[in-house]
Amino acid sequence: MKDAFDLLEPRLRDLARERFKTPTPVQSKVIPSILGGKNTLVISETGSGKTESALLPLFNELVKNRPAPISIIYITPLRSLNRDLLKRILWWSNKLEFDVSVRHGDTSQYERAMQTENPPDLMIMTPETLQAVLTAKKMGKHLENIRYIVIDEIHELVSNKRGLQLSIGLERLKVVIKGKPRIIGLSATVGSAEVVMEYIS
């Protein structure tokens, strides 16, 4: 019987089965939605496979079409979450041969220069970093290629000053990007799904 993993490219499908055996309930719903080109809000408890439900369709894009970098940005509210996420994604990137990098206030000048000269396929950053990158001449040019924007822990950002800052950054980003990016929000809980959907759309 076919499942959501069968929608993925063979290399990725096999890795997904190695990692999960079968899709979790949230993955069964979310993977087809994102592959179908929809902006998507994912609300599911921690440990449900929520993060990979968003990432697997994006990895599929990298494997299938190999878009110019930077094609995916992953925004999180916390640097500690950035580091944990990097470790998680590196397992996939090593197997699928794409580049991932983290950028935040503590990123060294050397790392920033490397990211500018050899931009990754996927970049993890905070809302504040997005604002800084938008004003950088060379790095700002790489943002033209973005196809997907993932916002993790979105409930932490929607109703406060950082969320407003991110909203402005996203609007500025949309002006830079060639085409219309897909936006994916992730959360374990939200007060109002309608408000969050309005925010990401």
C-alpha positions as CSV (number, residue, x, y, z in Angstrom):
1,M,0.0,0.0,0.0
2,K,1.4,3.4,-1.0
3,D,2.0,6.1,1.6
4,A,3.4,9.7,1.7
5,F,7.0,8.5,1.4
6,D,6.2,7.0,-2.0
7,L,5.7,10.6,-3.2
8,L,9.4,11.3,-2.6
9,E,12.4,10.8,-4.9
10,P,13.7,7.2,-4.6
11,R,17.0,8.2,-2.8
12,L,15.1,10.3,-0.3
13,R,12.2,7.7,0.0
14,D,14.7,5.0,1.0
15,L,16.4,7.2,3.6
16,A,13.0,8.2,5.1
17,R,12.1,4.5,5.4
18,E,15.5,3.9,7.1
19,R,14.8,6.7,9.5
20,F,11.0,6.2,10.2
21,K,10.0,3.0,8.5
22,T,6.5,4.4,7.8
23,P,5.2,8.0,7.8
24,T,3.9,9.4,11.1
25,P,0.3,10.7,11.0
26,V,1.5,14.3,10.6
27,Q,3.9,13.4,7.9
28,S,1.1,11.6,6.0
29,K,-0.9,14.9,5.9
30,V,1.9,17.5,5.5
31,I,4.2,15.9,2.9
32,P,1.5,15.9,0.1
33,S,0.4,19.4,1.0
34,I,3.9,20.9,0.7
35,L,4.7,18.8,-2.4
36,G,1.4,20.2,-3.9
37,G,2.8,23.7,-3.6
38,K,0.7,25.0,-0.7
39,N,1.6,27.4,2.1
40,T,1.2,25.1,5.1
41,L,0.8,25.5,8.9
42,V,1.8,22.4,10.8
43,I,0.5,22.1,14.4
44,S,1.6,18.9,16.1
45,E,3.2,17.8,19.4
46,T,6.9,17.4,20.0
47,G,8.2,14.0,18.9
48,S,5.5,13.5,16.2
49,G,7.8,13.9,13.2
50,K,6.6,17.4,12.6
51,T,10.0,18.8,11.6
52,E,10.7,16.1,9.0
53,S,7.1,16.5,7.7
54,A,8.2,19.9,6.5
55,L,11.8,19.1,5.7
56,L,11.3,16.0,3.6
57,P,9.4,17.8,0.8
58,L,12.1,20.5,0.7
59,F,14.9,17.9,0.5
60,N,12.9,16.4,-2.3
61,E,13.1,19.7,-4.2
62,L,16.9,19.7,-3.6
63,V,17.3,16.1,-4.9
64,K,14.9,16.5,-7.8
65,N,15.6,19.9,-9.2
66,R,18.8,21.1,-7.5
67,P,17.8,24.8,-7.4
68,A,20.4,27.5,-7.1
69,P,21.4,28.3,-3.5
70,I,20.1,29.7,-1.2
71,S,16.8,27.9,-2.0
72,I,15.5,27.3,1.6
73,I,15.7,29.4,4.7
74,Y,14.7,28.0,8.0
75,I,13.9,30.6,10.7
76,T,13.9,29.8,14.4
77,P,13.5,32.1,17.4
78,L,16.4,30.6,19.4
79,R,20.1,30.1,18.6
80,S,20.1,26.9,20.7
81,L,17.3,25.5,18.4
82,N,19.4,26.5,15.4
83,R,22.3,24.4,16.6
84,D,20.1,21.4,17.4
85,L,18.4,21.7,14.0
86,L,21.8,21.8,12.2
87,K,22.8,18.5,13.8
88,R,19.5,17.0,12.7
89,I,19.8,18.2,9.1
90,L,23.4,17.3,8.7
91,W,22.4,13.6,8.7
92,W,20.3,14.2,5.7
93,S,22.6,16.6,3.9
94,N,25.6,14.2,4.2
95,K,23.5,11.4,2.6
96,L,21.8,13.6,-0.1
97,E,24.9,15.8,-0.8
98,F,23.5,19.3,-0.2
99,D,24.9,22.1,1.9
100,V,23.4,23.5,5.1
101,S,24.7,26.3,7.3
102,V,23.7,28.4,10.3
103,R,23.9,32.1,10.5
104,H,23.4,34.2,13.7
105,G,25.0,36.9,15.7
106,D,27.9,34.7,16.9
107,T,28.8,33.5,13.4
108,S,32.4,34.3,12.8
109,Q,33.6,36.7,10.0
110,Y,35.3,33.7,8.3
111,E,32.1,31.7,8.3
112,R,30.1,34.6,7.0
113,A,32.6,35.1,4.2
114,M,32.4,31.4,3.3
115,Q,28.6,31.6,3.2
116,T,28.8,34.6,0.9
117,E,31.3,33.1,-1.5
118,N,29.8,29.6,-1.4
119,P,26.2,29.9,-0.2
120,P,24.5,26.8,1.2
121,D,21.4,25.2,-0.2
122,L,19.7,25.6,3.1
123,M,20.4,28.3,5.7
124,I,19.2,28.3,9.3
125,M,18.8,31.7,10.9
126,T,17.0,33.8,13.5
127,P,14.5,36.7,12.6
128,E,17.2,39.2,13.5
129,T,19.7,37.5,11.2
130,L,17.3,37.7,8.3
131,Q,17.1,41.5,8.7
132,A,20.9,41.7,8.7
133,V,21.3,39.5,5.7
134,L,18.8,41.5,3.7
135,T,21.0,44.5,3.8
136,A,24.2,42.7,2.8
137,K,25.0,43.3,-0.9
138,K,26.4,39.9,-1.9
139,M,24.4,37.8,0.5
140,G,21.3,39.7,-0.4
141,K,21.8,38.6,-4.0
142,H,21.7,34.9,-3.0
143,L,18.3,35.4,-1.4
144,E,16.8,35.9,-4.9
145,N,16.8,32.1,-5.3
146,I,14.7,31.3,-2.2
147,R,11.8,28.9,-2.9
148,Y,10.8,27.9,0.6
149,I,10.7,29.7,4.0
150,V,10.2,27.6,7.1
151,I,9.3,29.4,10.4
152,D,9.7,27.1,13.4
153,E,8.0,27.8,16.8
154,I,5.9,30.3,15.0
155,H,3.6,30.7,18.0
156,E,6.6,32.4,19.8
157,L,6.7,35.1,17.1
158,V,3.2,35.9,15.9
159,S,2.1,38.2,18.7
160,N,5.2,40.1,19.8
161,K,7.8,42.6,18.6
162,R,10.0,40.0,17.1
163,G,7.1,38.7,15.1
164,L,6.4,42.1,13.7
165,Q,10.1,42.5,12.8
166,L,10.0,39.1,11.0
167,S,6.8,40.1,9.2
168,I,8.5,43.2,7.9
169,G,11.6,41.1,6.9
170,L,9.5,38.6,5.0
171,E,7.7,41.4,3.1
172,R,11.1,42.8,2.2
173,L,12.3,39.4,1.2
174,K,9.4,38.8,-1.1
175,V,10.4,41.9,-3.1
176,V,13.9,40.4,-3.5
177,I,12.9,36.9,-4.4
178,K,12.4,35.8,-8.0
179,G,9.0,34.1,-8.0
180,K,6.7,33.4,-5.1
181,P,8.1,31.4,-2.2
182,R,6.2,28.8,-0.2
183,I,5.9,29.5,3.5
184,I,5.6,26.7,6.1
185,G,4.9,27.4,9.8
186,L,5.6,24.9,12.5
187,S,4.3,24.8,16.1
188,A,3.5,22.4,18.9
189,T,0.6,24.7,19.9
190,V,-1.0,28.0,18.7
191,G,-3.7,30.1,20.3
192,S,-5.5,30.8,17.0
193,A,-4.6,28.9,13.9
194,E,-6.5,31.5,11.8
195,V,-4.3,34.3,13.1
196,V,-1.1,32.3,12.3
197,M,-2.3,31.3,8.9
198,E,-3.0,35.0,8.1
199,Y,0.5,35.8,9.3
200,I,2.2,33.2,7.0
201,S,0.1,34.0,4.0
